[in-house]
Amino acid sequence: MVKLLLSVKAELENVTDLVPATDDFEFFFQVQCNSCHETHPKYVGMNMQEEHEVSGGKNATAHFVWRCGMCKRESTAKFDTTYGLRPYKAENGQFGPLLIIECRGLEFVGFDMTRGTWKCKGADSGTVFSDVDLSDGDWTDYDEKSAQPVGISELDSKWTRA
């Protein structure tokens, strides 16, 4: 088993605490088999609310169960719920931790931040923006309370060993 840390980076303008908007947020990851090193051609979905049975396990479950199309080996992944989700805060465009995933037989090598709905809050006003759509690679709005434009751009992510 290996634990992988997903870190994200974004340019935040007058906002902070970027995090998925709901508990059933569907994360989209690019997966690679540890056995044959084949990378799946499409991003796969995974969320913290769904658990699937692991074949051959004694009532074992995982948030993601995958059979490699090349070597046919079954692999699994689980969110580290003790670590939870960490909101991304503006730190001069630095990477910040988002979540940890425990992987068996696979590794995640990519993350698509442009799918799903995110939320953040105004850095000065605390105004919650709960419908942040990053599908275009950025997002802009206006914070009435602080009378400032707000925005998110320059999205990036990376995986490292936790």
Buried (B, 14 or more C-beta within 10 A) or exposed (E): EBBBBBBBBBBBBBBBBBBBBEEEBBBBBBBBBBEEEBEBEEBBBBBBEEBBEBEEEEEBEBBBBBEBEEEEBBBBBBBBEEBEBBBBBBEEEEBBBBBBBBBBBBBBBBBBBBBBBBBBBBBBBEBEBEEBEBEEEBBEBEBEEBEBEBBBBEBEBEBEEB
